[in-house]
Amino acid sequence: MKHLSLLAGILCALTLVAIGLWVRSAPGPFAPVELVSVPAGRIDYRPFGNFAHGGKAQTPRAEPVEVAGFEIMKFQVSRSQYAACVASGACPAVPATGGEMPQTMVNWKDASAFAAWYSKVTGQHWRLPTDREWQLAAAERYGEASADPGDLDPGERMLAQYKAGVLLRGTASPVLRSAGGFGLNSRGLADISGNVWEWTDGCMESGTLAEDGAVLASEPYCWVRIAGGRHRAAVVDFVRDASVGGCAVGLPPDHLGFRLVREAPSGLGRFF
């Protein structure tokens, strides 16, 4: 019996090694993913949503927020990676899969399904970044199109946000580019704040403000999620193409895609 147990243990160990060797040499979604380590830092974070003071709409002020360090994909999830998830039956089919272009035409639920599947096949924990993590990772490429705090009626606020968004977007073409086409930011992340907005786990909020713009009370409504890009966008979670509707605030994103954060690996994660 002891010999059988020993043999079973050896076979199990050899199997794990074989899986690890296969994973390291496998193409597509099982190839090693380039990661960027973002050290802990402080950001000036402005809550995103609908806020009011004295019954009038007002923009909340930015507050310093400490964000813990994390690892994030250098590149956005590609069409070939997403196609593998579709082929496995774990992700919904979407237009334009296959190849190394960024996967777009995905909603927040699609991105979350991919994160769950990728966690399962790699033995690691992958997830969408929080909106605070995304802001820290974006560094100098982070932009927001919030109207200036003050007494603006709804029409003036919408116009101010629209103008700010246009300035931030500049002359960016809506045509997709291959991975790395928008270059690297100072942290080494590729294509961040290009023309693919990236889903985060951040939710829009509704709340009340003090006279100085500080948030007194707020409540998230997570059927609208925050996408990071040249400016923040609030998009209904089931929308895959916000250019035709579903953007809750300001200018809609050109394209919707995503990249994932990796938490501490476990199990087979040591082979990746």
Secondary structure by P-SEA (a helix, b strand, c coil): caaaaaaaaaaaaaaaaaaaaaaaaccccccbbbbbbbcccccccccccccccccbbbbbbbbbbbbbbbccccccccaaaaaaaaaacccccccccccccccccccaaaaaaaaaaaaaaacbbbbbbcaaaaaaaacccccccccccccccaaaaaaaaaaaaaaaaccccccccccccccccccccccccccbbbbccbbbbbbccccccccccccccccbbbbbccbbbbbcccccccccccccccccccbbbbbbbbcccccccccc
